[in-house]
Amino acid sequence: MEKKNVHFGGVLAGILVDQVTSFVSSLLIGTIYITSNHISPSEISKVYANTPILAIYLLVGLFCTGLGGYVSASVAKRDAYFHASIIGVVGAAIGFYYSFANAEVPLWYHLIGFVAVIPAALLGGHAAYVKRRRANPDKPSGSGPKPD
């Protein structure tokens, strides 16, 4: 097995994109939901009891992780799946940490997030890989079993 060299700038860019977009989108979604439903700060647990809003949070968060995987693979310009997978693992670790911090969020939310976070990041890495290959169709793809 060949040793991969981590492009730290790509990984850092991917983590920042994932975390910042997740934070901003969660803040916007929460603000819109809370203000439109006139939920007071003492009733915040209503947000965690609402399955549709949690599903939206989950889908948007997974999209942000995919975007982070895309950015990481794009900045690294090599080993797209490797760099995207790092974003997924970091996202899973952060999600695992926050699962202990907020006991009000249902278990199904955490389980789906843990199962889907790495594939979401890899999907972003795949998109970056495909874009790079389309931009350079004459460049040989290598002879290894894995692309990149």
BELTA-V553189 format. One record per backbone hydrogen bond with DSSP energy under -1.0 kcal/mol. NH is the residue of the N-H (numbers start at 1). CO is the residue of the C=O. E is the energy in kcal/mol with one decimal. If there is no record, write none. Layout:
NH:CO:E
NH:CO:E
This chain:
8:6:-1.0
11:7:-2.3
12:8:-2.9
13:9:-2.5
14:10:-2.4
15:11:-2.6
16:12:-2.6
17:13:-2.6
18:14:-2.6
19:15:-2.9
20:16:-2.8
21:17:-2.2
22:18:-2.1
23:19:-2.5
24:20:-2.8
25:21:-2.4
26:22:-2.4
27:23:-2.4
28:24:-2.5
29:25:-2.9
30:26:-2.8
31:27:-2.5
32:28:-2.6
33:29:-2.7
34:30:-3.1
35:31:-2.5
36:32:-2.3
37:33:-1.5
39:34:-2.4
43:40:-1.8
44:41:-1.1
46:43:-2.4
47:44:-1.6
50:47:-1.1
54:50:-2.0
55:51:-2.5
56:52:-2.0
57:53:-2.5
58:54:-2.6
59:55:-2.6
60:56:-2.7
61:57:-2.6
62:58:-2.5
63:59:-2.2
64:60:-2.4
65:61:-2.0
66:62:-2.4
67:63:-2.5
68:64:-2.3
69:65:-2.4
70:66:-2.3
71:67:-2.6
72:68:-2.6
73:69:-2.3
74:70:-2.5
75:71:-2.8
76:72:-2.2
77:73:-1.7
83:79:-2.5
84:80:-2.5
85:81:-2.3
86:82:-1.4
87:83:-1.3
88:84:-1.9
89:85:-2.5
90:86:-2.6
91:87:-2.6
92:88:-2.3
93:89:-2.4
94:90:-2.5
95:91:-2.5
96:92:-2.5
97:93:-2.2
98:94:-2.4
99:95:-1.6
102:98:-1.5
110:106:-1.2
111:107:-2.7
112:108:-2.5
113:109:-2.1
114:110:-2.7
115:111:-2.3
116:112:-2.4
117:113:-1.8
120:116:-2.3
121:117:-2.1
122:118:-2.7
123:119:-2.2
124:120:-1.7
125:121:-2.2
126:122:-2.6
127:123:-2.1
128:124:-1.9
129:125:-2.4
130:126:-2.9
131:127:-2.4
132:128:-2.5
133:129:-2.5
134:130:-2.3
135:131:-1.9
136:132:-1.3
139:136:-1.1
